[in-house]
Amino acid sequence: MPIHVRLLYFGQARDAAGKGEEDYVLPDGSSVDNLVERSSLAHSQIQKLRGSMQAAVNEEIAEPGQLLRDGDVVALLPPVAGG
């Protein structure tokens, strides 16, 4: 059964995607990394940012292997500089 997730883009990811958000339909058992890969296929500039971004699922920082559930909201976050 497919799952529906919303992907939010922030900072450089928003610029690379050319939009602030979009919806994806993924196979059940998909991970954050699977979603980012799909986004990278749709928006080639996202691929260049993959190593420097973090993802959050439902407002909590997530690991790339975290499995997604129907209705999840995933945010791609720009690198955070300390100082």
Secondary structure, 3 states (H helix, E strand, C coil): CCEEEEEEECCHHHHHHCCCEEEEEECCCCEHHHHHHHHHHHCHHHHHHCCCCEEEECCEEECCCCECCCCCEEEEECCCCCC
